[in-house]
Amino acid sequence: MAYTAVLVALNTGMRLGEVFGLKWSDIDFNKNAINVQRSLVSSSTKGMIFEDPKTKGSKRRISVTEKLKKALERFRAEQTLYANIIGDKFINEERLVFASVTGKPSDTSNFTTRFFKRMLEQAGLDRSFKFHDLRHTHPTLLLK
């Protein structure tokens, strides 16, 4: 999951909450596009909740590369296989792309500390690099 979430952020410039708020219905595999409709945020009283994206312009359609589309298709197949293996313990009612191991919305801060920071270390990058920095890396990659 972590690899694909980072790949989505690098290839789209999406915010962390937008990535984790993605549902499979937001991805148009026929037209190679992602529709940003919501953001997953942490609420001190309600846990992880869905909200509208940060600004009015944040609801948007983003074109994706064939490579990212294929990665998402592979990830969907892996998620389906996993759900079939663990059966009714995986309850992904929201049909989230990046659901937790039980199918519920993922805790984004848990993702950052447990997975993203570990990925940075394995890649030899400074731990001070933040997930949001991927949003700024995206246009740099586009310019290249």
HUWOZI-V571976 format. One line per field, one symbol per residue. phi: phi as a letter, one per 40 degrees, with the letter a starting at -180 (. if undefined). A space follows every 50 residues. Layout:
# HUWOZI-V571976
phi: ???
This chain:
# HUWOZI-V571976
phi: .ddccccccccbgccdccccccbdccbcccbfabbcbabcbcbcbbgcbc bcddbdcccabbcbccccdccccccccccccdccccgccbbbccfccbcc cbgcdcccccdcccbcccccdccgbccccbdccccccdcccccc
